[in-house]
Amino acid sequence: MKLSLFALLAAGLFAASAQAAPTKTEALAATCNNCHGVNGVSVGPTMPNIGGLSEPYLKNMMLQWKSGERYSATMGRLIKGYSEEQIADLAKHFSKLPWTPVVQKADAAVLAKGKAATERCETCHGDTGGKPDDVDTPMLNGQWAQYIQLEMMKYRDDSVKMPHKKMRGNSKKLDESDLSAVAQYYAAQPK
């Protein structure tokens, strides 16, 4: 009886430890936490939130960095060591997490100026930057304003490799003085 009780307890402990062990993808995704935050919710204004973005968008971005088609000061170097299977697994992992906007406050006048300048942006990103119809378009609502502005500035600079031609053209058509207001407008949107 004591032996069977011991075997039962050991089996229970083994099962509990097996359940607690992270999968290969979860372990790999944990390395992303340093910059993108736990569950893809960034805590720094120059790092984007990635939890809850669409799987095709995330996969495409990582493959563009891996191939050198898209510029990134950090991601291009990091992602080169990942296989296409690992990239696909990471994209799937982060896409299944909830989108958690990091809503930032902005002055009413800045929000009005940003809203007025988003006409070109609304075609792809929608009125508030949340849940675009196209899975290849990222959500902007509650994304860090500084990050959004930095990305628009990359698109405006022809020497920076950014493959989305429509985004490049529309970013260039924005008045430079509107970049910050547009970024702050989208960052302030909760949904």
Protein Blocks (a to p, Z undefined) as FASTA:
>chain_A
ZZmmmmmmmmmmmmmmmmmpccfklmmmmmmmmmnoghhiafbfkbccfehpafklmmmm
mmmmmnomagcfklmmmmmmpcfklmmmmmmmmmmpccddddddddfklmmmmmmmmmmm
mmmnomnopaifblkbccfehpafklmmmmmmmmmpmkbccfblklmmmmmmpcfklmmm
mmmmmmmpmZZ
